[in-house]
Amino acid sequence: MAGPLEQFVIKPIVPLPEVAGLDLSFTNSSLWMGLAVIASYSLVMLGTRHAELVPGRLQSIVELAYEFVASMIRENAGKEGMAYFPVIFTLFMFVLLGNTLGMIPGSFTFTSHIVVTFALAAAVFVGVTVLGFAKHGAKFATLFVPHGAPTAILPLLVPIEIISYCVRPISLSVRLFVNMVAGHTMLKVFATFALGLGVLGVAPLAVTVAITGLEFVIAFLQAYIFTVLTCIYLNDALHLH
Amino acid sequence: MRTASALAAASVLLADAARAATGGDGAGGEATSGGLPQLDPSSYPSQIFWLIIAFALLYWLLAKRALPRVADILETRQDRIAADLDRAQSLRQEAEEAMARHEKLVADAQARARAELDAANERIRADAARQEAELERSLARQLAEADQRIAAAREDALKALEDVARDASREAVGRLVGVDITTEEAARVVADVRKQAA
């Protein structure tokens, strides 16, 4: 029987020759990223196929997702944030599909890898920081000076603000990564108990079923949190404070 | 997040316990024995590489093809709703105008009716007044005629009385005195007596 962490093992599917000393093989992770892309794109395309005035079920899902992300941006980053709607919608769908496709038994959850979540978070961080400086120039640095703080404690506050700003990609990526790993590991552990305990395994089986439901909620919730925090960071870059 | 990481740690511990309980699997592979596969940097380049490709592809597909369709649908619906609202607004305005026209019509008719009613009333009143005046006049005339007739009758009666008095006087004088006086004398004496009595 496989250990609870084996579900996270990266397995090459199509080994590719090394490029500049880097192994870029097409792996199970790459496969599920591709499936997430296909699933997100197909969902939107199938949902909008008939373009009905009164939406059907699938079209409602697509419109709900669209309005959900759009209102998230409007509420957290204002109207100017809507310029970044496509990238934020992509981010939301990619993470959401990564999380939920990972709930399929035997699949691979690419958002359970810190390098993936960190790359996404770092991209958000770098993008937002570059945007902030491009929009406000050196004034963007005033983001690190809290309003109304006495001058005397600024030397203490500014470094704290800078550190908390720079920690953002770490907290953003670790949150998603840990939630995915913890949930999947827990599921695997309880499923293992269910198999190992024979008749008594009914109890861990029930827990597994309950946790599965919980994990679907977490899959959505973490995608939402990742996206909403991106919007909040974007708001900082667009409006300072 | 802290609870989540605590959960992760706990589940890793639990996993070990589970493996111990089930007698271990022995063939867990190098990944499990080497800790979290996530911490193996040899897979990082591939993951990042495919992440970039997948994300860029999805971004391109969504931004260029999928999202404009959704935006189109929503916009069409918005336009449709706005147009419907506009139409409803104009219909409502029309209805209000028609209502105003109708009310004006009713008010006009009422005013006309009232005017006609007033005129008729006036006419009736005038007629009544005229007839009343006529009646009064004819009554007054009849009254005057009656008065005249009464006066004439009185005069006749008085005259007859005078004649009776004259004849009676003459008769009385003739019987008492035995003198035959003429009718004229008797009439003069009666007239003198009446004058003195008056």
Chai-1 contact restraints between the chains, C-beta under 6 A:
chainA,res_idxA,chainB,res_idxB,connection_type,confidence,min_distance_angstrom,max_distance_angstrom,comment,restraint_id
A,M1,B,D25,contact,1.0,0.0,6.0,A-B,restraint_1
A,G3,B,G28,contact,1.0,0.0,6.0,A-B,restraint_2
A,G3,B,T32,contact,1.0,0.0,6.0,A-B,restraint_3
A,P4,B,A15,contact,1.0,0.0,6.0,A-B,restraint_4
A,L5,B,T32,contact,1.0,0.0,6.0,A-B,restraint_5
A,E6,B,T32,contact,1.0,0.0,6.0,A-B,restraint_6
A,F8,B,P37,contact,1.0,0.0,6.0,A-B,restraint_7
A,F8,B,Q38,contact,1.0,0.0,6.0,A-B,restraint_8
A,V9,B,A31,contact,1.0,0.0,6.0,A-B,restraint_9
A,V9,B,P37,contact,1.0,0.0,6.0,A-B,restraint_10
A,I10,B,S43,contact,1.0,0.0,6.0,A-B,restraint_11
A,L22,B,P45,contact,1.0,0.0,6.0,A-B,restraint_12
A,D23,B,P45,contact,1.0,0.0,6.0,A-B,restraint_13
A,D23,B,S46,contact,1.0,0.0,6.0,A-B,restraint_14
A,L24,B,P45,contact,1.0,0.0,6.0,A-B,restraint_15
A,L24,B,S46,contact,1.0,0.0,6.0,A-B,restraint_16
A,L24,B,F49,contact,1.0,0.0,6.0,A-B,restraint_17
A,S25,B,S46,contact,1.0,0.0,6.0,A-B,restraint_18
A,T27,B,S46,contact,1.0,0.0,6.0,A-B,restraint_19
A,S29,B,Q47,contact,1.0,0.0,6.0,A-B,restraint_20
A,S30,B,W50,contact,1.0,0.0,6.0,A-B,restraint_21
A,M33,B,W50,contact,1.0,0.0,6.0,A-B,restraint_22
A,M33,B,A54,contact,1.0,0.0,6.0,A-B,restraint_23
A,V37,B,A54,contact,1.0,0.0,6.0,A-B,restraint_24
A,V37,B,L57,contact,1.0,0.0,6.0,A-B,restraint_25
A,V37,B,L58,contact,1.0,0.0,6.0,A-B,restraint_26
A,S40,B,L58,contact,1.0,0.0,6.0,A-B,restraint_27
A,Y41,B,L61,contact,1.0,0.0,6.0,A-B,restraint_28
A,Y41,B,A66,contact,1.0,0.0,6.0,A-B,restraint_29
A,V44,B,A66,contact,1.0,0.0,6.0,A-B,restraint_30
A,M45,B,A66,contact,1.0,0.0,6.0,A-B,restraint_31
A,T48,B,R69,contact,1.0,0.0,6.0,A-B,restraint_32
A,T48,B,V70,contact,1.0,0.0,6.0,A-B,restraint_33
A,T48,B,I73,contact,1.0,0.0,6.0,A-B,restraint_34
A,A51,B,I73,contact,1.0,0.0,6.0,A-B,restraint_35
A,L53,B,R77,contact,1.0,0.0,6.0,A-B,restraint_36
A,V62,B,V70,contact,1.0,0.0,6.0,A-B,restraint_37
A,Y66,B,V70,contact,1.0,0.0,6.0,A-B,restraint_38
A,P86,B,A63,contact,1.0,0.0,6.0,A-B,restraint_39
A,P86,B,L67,contact,1.0,0.0,6.0,A-B,restraint_40
A,T90,B,L58,contact,1.0,0.0,6.0,A-B,restraint_41
A,T90,B,Y59,contact,1.0,0.0,6.0,A-B,restraint_42
A,T90,B,L62,contact,1.0,0.0,6.0,A-B,restraint_43
A,F94,B,F55,contact,1.0,0.0,6.0,A-B,restraint_44
A,F94,B,L58,contact,1.0,0.0,6.0,A-B,restraint_45
A,H113,B,Q38,contact,1.0,0.0,6.0,A-B,restraint_46
A,I114,B,Q38,contact,1.0,0.0,6.0,A-B,restraint_47
A,V115,B,Y44,contact,1.0,0.0,6.0,A-B,restraint_48
A,V115,B,Q47,contact,1.0,0.0,6.0,A-B,restraint_49
A,V116,B,Q47,contact,1.0,0.0,6.0,A-B,restraint_50
A,V116,B,L51,contact,1.0,0.0,6.0,A-B,restraint_51
A,A119,B,I48,contact,1.0,0.0,6.0,A-B,restraint_52
A,A119,B,L51,contact,1.0,0.0,6.0,A-B,restraint_53
A,R175,B,M1,contact,1.0,0.0,6.0,A-B,restraint_54
A,V178,B,A4,contact,1.0,0.0,6.0,A-B,restraint_55
A,V178,B,S5,contact,1.0,0.0,6.0,A-B,restraint_56
A,V178,B,A8,contact,1.0,0.0,6.0,A-B,restraint_57
A,N179,B,A4,contact,1.0,0.0,6.0,A-B,restraint_58
A,V181,B,A8,contact,1.0,0.0,6.0,A-B,restraint_59
A,A182,B,A4,contact,1.0,0.0,6.0,A-B,restraint_60
A,A182,B,L7,contact,1.0,0.0,6.0,A-B,restraint_61
A,A182,B,A8,contact,1.0,0.0,6.0,A-B,restraint_62
A,A182,B,S11,contact,1.0,0.0,6.0,A-B,restraint_63
A,T185,B,S11,contact,1.0,0.0,6.0,A-B,restraint_64
A,M186,B,S11,contact,1.0,0.0,6.0,A-B,restraint_65
A,V189,B,S11,contact,1.0,0.0,6.0,A-B,restraint_66
A,V189,B,L14,contact,1.0,0.0,6.0,A-B,restraint_67
A,V189,B,A15,contact,1.0,0.0,6.0,A-B,restraint_68
A,V189,B,A18,contact,1.0,0.0,6.0,A-B,restraint_69
A,T192,B,A18,contact,1.0,0.0,6.0,A-B,restraint_70
A,F193,B,A18,contact,1.0,0.0,6.0,A-B,restraint_71
A,G196,B,A21,contact,1.0,0.0,6.0,A-B,restraint_72
A,G196,B,T22,contact,1.0,0.0,6.0,A-B,restraint_73
